């Protein structure tokens, strides 16, 4: 799931991609998968919008702040 991030806070929150753990067809927890789109002061260089998992297991993440699509792959 892509957390697009807040826009109306003194210090913005969110702006990350998380992995949702599912058990018996229901979400039970989530964990950070891709972070680093903003620094501790809240300044951002990207805002993730959506993602797609490709057949090779890589993940595409769209960013509407930079009009960019990132491809994430496993290291070998």
C-alpha positions in Angstrom: 0.0 0.0 0.0 1.3 3.5 -0.8 1.0 6.1 1.9 0.9 9.4 -0.1 1.6 11.5 2.9 -0.1 14.4 4.6 -0.1 17.9 3.2 -1.8 19.9 5.9 0.4 19.4 8.9 3.3 21.4 10.3 5.5 18.3 10.0 4.3 16.1 7.1 3.7 12.4 7.8 3.5 9.3 5.6 5.1 9.2 2.2 6.1 5.5 2.2 5.2 2.1 0.8 4.2 -0.6 3.3 3.7 -4.4 3.1 0.5 -5.7 4.5 0.5 -9.1 6.2 -2.6 -11.1 5.6 -3.9 -14.1 7.7 -7.0 -16.0 6.7 -7.8 -13.4 4.1 -7.7 -10.5 6.6 -5.0 -7.8 7.2 -3.3 -8.4 10.5 -0.3 -6.0 10.4 1.9 -3.9 8.2 5.5 -3.1 7.9 7.6 -0.5 6.1 8.8 -1.6 2.7 10.1 1.6 1.0 10.8 4.7 3.1 13.1 7.7 2.8 10.8 9.9 0.7 11.1 12.6 3.4 13.7 13.7 5.9 13.1 14.2 9.7 12.1 17.9 9.2 9.4 16.8 6.8 11.0 18.0 3.5 10.1 15.5 0.7 11.7 14.5 -2.5 8.9 12.2 -3.5 5.3 11.2 -2.8 4.4 7.5 -3.7 0.9 7.1 -5.2 0.5 3.5 -6.4 2.5 0.3 -7.1 2.4 -2.7 -9.3 4.1 -6.1 -8.8 5.6 -7.5 -12.1 6.0 -11.1 -13.0 9.7 -11.1 -12.2 8.9 -10.0 -8.6 10.0 -6.5 -9.1 7.8 -3.6 -7.9 7.0 -0.4 -9.8 6.2 2.6 -7.6 4.7 5.8 -9.0 5.6 9.2 -7.6 3.5 12.2 -8.5 5.8 14.7 -6.9 8.7 13.9 -9.4 6.6 12.4 -12.2 8.7 9.3 -11.8 8.2 5.6 -11.7 10.7 3.6 -9.6 11.5 0.0 -10.1 12.5 -2.0 -7.0 14.3 -5.3 -7.4 15.8 -7.8 -5.0 19.6 -7.7 -4.6 21.4 -10.9 -5.8 
